[in-house]
Amino acid sequence: MPACMRFVSLVFALVLSLPAISLYAQHQDPHAQAIVRAAVQTELTADRDDHSRWRYRDLYSNPDGEFLFHVVETDHGSIKKKLKQNGQPLTPDQLRAEDARIQSFVNDPAQQAKQRKDGEQDDKRAENMLRLLPDAFLWTVKSDAPDAVTLAFTPDPDFTAPSMEARVFAAMAGEIVVSKPQNRIQSIKGKLIHDVKFAYGLFGRMYQGGTFNIERRELAPKVWQITESHIHIDGHVLLFKNIHEQEDEVKTDFRPTPPATTLEQAATILKGEPTALAAQR
């Protein structure tokens, strides 16, 4: 999934990691809203034009543990190999099992097609959320520095959400940092400021207080990627199925994937470098 779309997929999951957020924006500041609208258009254009692919280290943690992966993106899909679990390197047998899983993906067009389809659906949903950003909130300028402007947002009571995801998205308060002069979204953090109920709570509820914090940085001229995300939400959906999303992810050691890299070549890269990459952590 392209960088800006991955970014927004996380955005509509939930909201700001400030322990006691105040409602900064009490009215619509047309200047602040215009900055957001321009930044959204910049991100959509950048996503359309960005064909870069990257290799990186991905440290991911959730209630099941902490996992270190080596990820390789290609034009044909992304593959990743687990190198550590809970701080311990995988055993030779576990590494061989990872290699076998990767080879299964490389040899299976059905798995590849499913990954592409899932990615396209996520991209479309994320693009829809991104387009809602200027109009779903009341915006004000919190601070304005030579290199970036910080914009605060709260829900716009007049906004009508077109979907359940948009209802969660529109129940946030928080802030966005827009980097100058490229007009790129550098970070966003937010907090769900009230419970969100679906069908009066029968089909689900997202609980007030859920938070997220997303950071991005420029890896190459005009190419931005998420480098850090922290999502902590609670709720339930579909008749009492609990949701406990406690996820933290930090991506480091970005390197461009060579142009025209195939999945087979990516698998070779992952097979050849586990020891060196794992030793970095």
Secondary structure per residue as TSV (DSSP state, phi and psi in degrees):
chain	resnum	aa	ss	phi	psi
A	1	M	-	360.0	133.2
A	2	P	-	-57.6	157.4
A	3	A	H	-58.2	-48.1
A	4	C	H	-66.9	-33.3
A	5	M	H	-73.0	-39.8
A	6	R	H	-58.6	-40.2
A	7	F	H	-58.1	-50.4
A	8	V	H	-74.3	-28.6
A	9	S	H	-56.6	-39.6
A	10	L	H	-72.1	-34.4
A	11	V	H	-58.6	-47.6
A	12	F	T	-79.6	-2.7
A	13	A	T	-67.4	-42.6
A	14	L	-	-177.1	-145.1
A	15	V	-	-145.2	-176.6
A	16	L	B	-59.5	136.3
A	17	S	-	-93.6	52.9
A	18	L	-	-106.4	129.6
A	19	P	T	-63.5	-32.3
A	20	A	T	-142.0	76.0
A	21	I	-	-73.0	137.4
A	22	S	-	-94.7	158.6
A	23	L	-	-85.2	88.3
A	24	Y	-	-59.0	-53.1
A	25	A	-	-92.1	110.5
A	26	Q	S	-104.1	-8.2
A	27	H	S	-149.1	168.0
A	28	Q	-	-88.8	120.5
A	29	D	-	-95.4	108.7
A	30	P	H	-56.2	-34.6
A	31	H	H	-65.9	-45.3
A	32	A	H	-63.6	-42.5
A	33	Q	H	-62.9	-37.2
A	34	A	H	-65.1	-37.6
A	35	I	H	-62.7	-44.9
A	36	V	H	-62.4	-44.6
A	37	R	H	-60.6	-41.7
A	38	A	H	-67.3	-39.7
A	39	A	H	-64.8	-40.3
A	40	V	H	-61.1	-45.2
A	41	Q	H	-63.9	-37.7
A	42	T	H	-62.1	-43.6
A	43	E	H	-65.8	-40.5
A	44	L	H	-63.1	-42.3
A	45	T	H	-67.2	-43.1
A	46	A	H	-62.6	-40.0
A	47	D	H	-63.3	-41.0
A	48	R	H	-63.1	-35.6
A	49	D	H	-94.2	-8.9
A	50	D	-	-87.8	114.5
A	51	H	-	-117.1	18.9
A	52	S	-	-73.2	151.8
A	53	R	-	-131.9	146.8
A	54	W	E	-135.2	154.3
A	55	R	E	-110.2	142.2
A	56	Y	E	-162.4	167.4
A	57	R	E	-97.5	134.5
A	58	D	E	-124.3	110.5
A	59	L	E	-100.1	113.0
A	60	Y	E	-122.6	134.5
A	61	S	E	-135.5	144.1
A	62	N	E	-149.2	-176.0
A	63	P	T	-58.9	-18.1
A	64	D	T	-80.9	-13.9
A	65	G	E	141.7	-170.4
A	66	E	E	-116.1	135.5
A	67	F	E	-134.1	134.9
A	68	L	E	-108.9	124.7
A	69	F	E	-119.7	153.2
A	70	H	E	-107.4	123.0
A	71	V	E	-113.9	137.4
A	72	V	E	-127.2	119.7
A	73	E	E	-92.3	141.6
A	74	T	E	-136.3	172.8
A	75	D	T	-66.9	-15.0
A	76	H	T	-105.1	0.8
A	77	G	E	138.5	176.5
A	78	S	E	-117.1	142.8
A	79	I	E	-130.8	151.5
A	80	K	E	-142.0	154.3
A	81	K	E	-129.2	128.7
A	82	K	E	-76.5	131.6
A	83	L	E	-113.0	-31.8
A	84	K	E	-139.7	152.9
A	85	Q	E	-138.1	123.1
A	86	N	T	53.5	40.9
A	87	G	T	82.9	-5.1
A	88	Q	E	-106.8	130.7
A	89	P	E	-59.5	147.3
A	90	L	-	-66.4	150.1
A	91	T	-	-73.2	163.5
A	92	P	H	-54.7	-39.7
A	93	D	H	-65.2	-41.3
A	94	Q	H	-65.6	-38.7
A	95	L	H	-65.4	-39.3
A	96	R	H	-64.1	-36.5
A	97	A	H	-66.1	-38.3
A	98	E	H	-62.5	-43.8
A	99	D	H	-60.9	-39.5
A	100	A	H	-66.2	-40.1
A	101	R	H	-63.1	-42.7
A	102	I	H	-63.7	-44.1
A	103	Q	H	-63.5	-35.5
A	104	S	H	-60.4	-42.6
A	105	F	H	-64.5	-44.2
A	106	V	H	-60.5	-34.5
A	107	N	T	-92.5	1.1
A	108	D	-	-119.3	98.9
A	109	P	H	-58.6	-28.8
A	110	A	H	-66.9	-42.3
A	111	Q	H	-63.6	-41.0
A	112	Q	H	-64.6	-41.9
A	113	A	H	-64.3	-39.0
A	114	K	H	-64.4	-41.8
A	115	Q	H	-61.5	-43.3
A	116	R	H	-63.5	-44.7
A	117	K	H	-63.0	-45.6
A	118	D	H	-61.3	-41.2
A	119	G	H	-65.0	-40.6
A	120	E	H	-64.8	-40.4
A	121	Q	H	-65.3	-42.3
A	122	D	H	-62.9	-41.6
A	123	D	H	-61.3	-44.4
A	124	K	H	-66.7	-44.4
A	125	R	H	-62.2	-42.4
A	126	A	H	-66.0	-39.2
A	127	E	H	-62.7	-40.5
A	128	N	H	-60.7	-42.3
A	129	M	H	-65.3	-41.5
A	130	L	H	-60.5	-40.8
A	131	R	H	-66.5	-25.9
A	132	L	H	-77.2	-19.1
A	133	L	H	-51.9	-47.5
A	134	P	H	-65.4	-28.4
A	135	D	H	-103.9	-11.3
A	136	A	H	-84.0	-10.4
A	137	F	E	-133.7	163.1
A	138	L	E	-95.1	129.0
A	139	W	E	-114.8	141.4
A	140	T	E	-139.8	158.2
A	141	V	E	-85.2	118.0
A	142	K	E	-84.2	-42.2
A	143	S	E	-157.4	153.2
A	144	D	E	-137.5	112.6
A	145	A	-	-115.7	167.9
A	146	P	S	-59.6	-31.4
A	147	D	S	-100.9	-14.4
A	148	A	E	-163.3	155.2
A	149	V	E	-120.7	135.5
A	150	T	E	-104.2	125.2
A	151	L	E	-115.6	131.3
A	152	A	E	-98.2	147.6
A	153	F	E	-139.4	149.0
A	154	T	E	-137.3	162.5
A	155	P	E	-60.2	140.3
A	156	D	-	-87.4	115.4
A	157	P	T	-63.5	-18.3
A	158	D	T	-90.6	-2.1
A	159	F	-	-81.1	132.4
A	160	T	-	-105.1	112.2
A	161	A	-	-72.9	132.6
A	162	P	S	-84.3	-6.0
A	163	S	S	-153.9	169.3
A	164	M	H	-64.0	-40.3
A	165	E	H	-61.3	-41.3
A	166	A	H	-66.2	-30.4
A	167	R	H	-63.8	-40.9
A	168	V	H	-66.8	-46.4
A	169	F	H	-54.9	-40.4
A	170	A	T	-86.3	4.1
A	171	A	T	-102.8	20.8
A	172	M	E	-98.8	158.2
A	173	A	E	-138.2	143.5
A	174	G	E	173.1	-146.7
A	175	E	E	-151.9	151.9
A	176	I	E	-123.7	141.0
A	177	V	E	-107.4	122.8
A	178	V	E	-106.5	120.9
A	179	S	E	-79.3	138.4
A	180	K	T	-101.3	158.2
A	181	P	T	-90.2	2.2
A	182	Q	T	-75.3	-13.9
A	183	N	T	63.5	45.8
A	184	R	E	-107.7	146.1
A	185	I	E	-75.0	115.4
A	186	Q	E	-90.9	-37.3
A	187	S	E	-158.2	158.5
A	188	I	E	-148.3	136.8
A	189	K	E	-142.7	147.7
A	190	G	E	-160.6	172.4
A	191	K	E	-142.9	135.8
A	192	L	E	-71.9	116.7
A	193	I	-	-92.8	-5.4
A	194	H	S	-157.2	161.6
A	195	D	-	-61.4	146.5
A	196	V	E	-116.4	118.7
A	197	K	E	-105.0	143.3
A	198	F	E	-114.5	123.2
A	199	A	T	54.8	53.3
A	200	Y	T	57.7	27.2
A	201	G	T	92.8	-9.3
A	202	L	T	-65.1	-41.6
A	203	F	S	-99.2	0.1
A	204	G	E	151.4	163.1
A	205	R	E	-154.2	134.4
A	206	M	E	-102.9	129.9
A	207	Y	-	-87.0	140.9
A	208	Q	T	-51.6	141.5
A	209	G	T	102.8	-10.7
A	210	G	-	-59.9	143.8
A	211	T	E	-132.9	157.6
A	212	F	E	-149.8	158.3
A	213	N	E	-146.1	119.2
A	214	I	E	-120.2	131.8
A	215	E	E	-121.4	142.5
A	216	R	E	-130.5	159.8
A	217	R	E	-149.2	162.7
A	218	E	E	-85.1	119.6
A	219	L	E	-91.0	-29.7
A	220	A	E	-150.1	165.7
A	221	P	T	-50.5	117.3
A	222	K	T	66.9	15.6
A	223	V	E	-116.5	113.8
A	224	W	E	-113.8	145.7
A	225	Q	E	-137.5	152.2
A	226	I	E	-68.2	131.4
A	227	T	E	-113.7	-16.2
A	228	E	E	-156.2	138.3
A	229	S	E	-147.1	142.1
A	230	H	E	-138.0	115.2
A	231	I	E	-125.7	126.0
A	232	H	E	-139.4	101.5
A	233	I	E	-134.6	159.2
A	234	D	E	-141.8	151.0
A	235	G	E	170.7	-165.8
A	236	H	E	-152.0	153.1
A	237	V	E	-138.8	159.6
A	238	L	T	49.2	66.8
A	239	L	T	59.9	62.9
A	240	F	T	80.2	11.8
A	241	K	E	-75.1	118.5
A	242	N	E	-76.1	147.6
A	243	I	E	-117.3	124.3
A	244	H	E	-134.0	87.6
A	245	E	E	-96.2	102.8
A	246	Q	E	-123.2	93.9
A	247	E	E	-130.7	135.4
A	248	D	E	-132.0	135.6
A	249	E	E	-142.2	132.0
A	250	V	E	-129.9	125.0
A	251	K	E	-110.3	131.5
A	252	T	E	-140.7	176.8
A	253	D	E	56.3	45.9
A	254	F	E	-69.2	134.1
A	255	R	E	-141.0	142.1
A	256	P	E	-64.3	138.0
A	257	T	-	-74.9	132.9
A	258	P	-	-54.2	141.7
A	259	P	T	-56.2	144.8
A	260	A	T	65.1	20.9
A	261	T	-	-62.9	131.5
A	262	T	-	-89.1	167.9
A	263	L	H	-63.3	-37.1
A	264	E	H	-61.9	-42.5
A	265	Q	H	-67.7	-37.9
A	266	A	H	-62.5	-41.0
A	267	A	H	-61.9	-38.1
A	268	T	H	-65.2	-40.4
A	269	I	H	-58.6	-47.0
A	270	L	H	-67.1	-36.0
A	271	K	H	-69.7	-30.5
A	272	G	H	-88.1	-12.6
A	273	E	S	-124.9	18.0
A	274	P	H	-64.9	-41.0
A	275	T	H	-65.6	-46.2
A	276	A	H	-65.0	-41.5
A	277	L	H	-70.6	-42.1
A	278	A	H	-64.7	-32.3
A	279	A	T	-67.9	-15.3
A	280	Q	T	-73.5	-15.5
A	281	R	-	-113.3	360.0
